[in-house]
Amino acid sequence: MILSRGGLLVAALLTVRPAAAQEAAEPIADNSFLIEEAYNQEPGVVQHISTFARPDGGGAWAYSFTQEWPFHGSTHQLSYGLPILGEDGRTGLGDIALNYRYQLVAAGDPGLHVAPRLTLLLPTGSARRGRGAGGLGIQTNLPVSVRPRAWLALHGNAGLTWTPHAENAAGETAGTLGFNLGGSAVWLFRPKLNALLELLWTRRPEVSGPGRTVNQGLWLLNPGLRWAFDFSSGLQIVPGLAYTVALSEPAEPDALFLYLSFEHPFRH
């Protein structure tokens, strides 16, 4: 399936080394698509991020809006995420995320960056309709970023999600603990044109009965592109696109993934 659905792009990303990335312009330091990069917002700069995913076949889709703000400098960052989910002609809000991130390590532009995140997941989505966990959740994630070469950036993530009182569509409840692990490589063909290859594993627990859960593992391979437009006002617009390939059995549908970021200065 990989060779027939994007294998040519994956092979190209793995074999090409773009020397042109060593231009004087500043490279994109943005969020990857499925993987979180460990760069907090600069002081006085806010970012608005939209993503859209539509699996092959059927009418399901998922949209999310995230807004990231620096808090008293770049060491602390506050953000929130609003997911909107659609299926079978019905649309509704998912579980809202309230995030705090601490820039633990920031060793210059090419050096090591580490920024642990703590998230409160509000049960705003309907568990009966499959849009939410049905209970308050806590999520942690540890993003690590480094640029070993001028043309290459590497990012890794590890985290967990704990929901003490999750609920299924039948109204049954149980505690769930999920895990995520993944990484991405970003090739800087130009400072403002990047190719990405991401690999993500998640263990997604689901409530199977009162006090009982079942775990489902999911592997995702996500090759994509992103590019940037810079304006004299300080605004940077970063569109991106990817094609998400599900590697797990039983097979999940592959999906088109779209990304759009607006980053600009704001007045304190």
C-alpha positions, 0 to 999 in steps of 0.5 A: 500500500505504501508503494502505491499510495505515495511511495514515490514521494516517500522514496524521494524524501529519503534520498534527496539532500537539498544543499540549497537550504543553506541560504541566508533567509530564516527557515520555517520553524513551525508546527509539523502536521502530526508531530509537535515541534519544540519551539515556543512562540517568540515574544509578541508573536501569536499563531493561528493554526487550522488543520483539516483531515478527510479520510478516503471514502465516506463523509467523515472529516475533522477540522481543528483550530489552535491559537498559540500565545507567548506568556511573559516571554518565550519561556511560557506558552498558552494555547487552546484547540477547538476541534470540529468533527463531521460525519453522515451530515452531522457536525459537532464540537469535539473536546476542547484542549487548554494547553500550557507549554514550558520551554525547558531547553532552547540551545539556539536556532540549530541546537536542542529544543525541549518544551514539555506540554500539559493539557486539560481536555474538556468534555465538550464533545458528545461521547454518544456520537463519537466526538469526545471522551465523555469525561475530563482528561489530562494529556502530557507531551514531550516534544524534542527538536534539533537541527543536525544539519543546515538542511535537516530538522528532526523532531520527536514526541512522547506522551500520554492521555489519561481520562479517569471517567471516559464514556462510550456510546452506550453510556458505560464508563471506565478509566482510559490511558492512551499513549503516543510516540512519533517523530518527523524529519523536515528537509529544507529544500529552501528556507521557505519550502520544506518536505516532511516525513512523519511517523506516529504511533498511538494506543487508543483505549476505548470503553468496552463495558463498565470498568473495561477497556480495549486498546487499539494501536495505530501507525500513521505515515505522513509525507507532506510539503509546507511553504511560507509567504512572508510580508513586510508587516511581520505576517507569515502564512504557512500552507501545507498538505500531506497524505496520511497512510494508515499502516495498522491492521485492521486497516484504517482509511488513508486521508488527505491532510491540509494545514494553514498557519497565520503568524503575526506580531501583536501589541502587548 
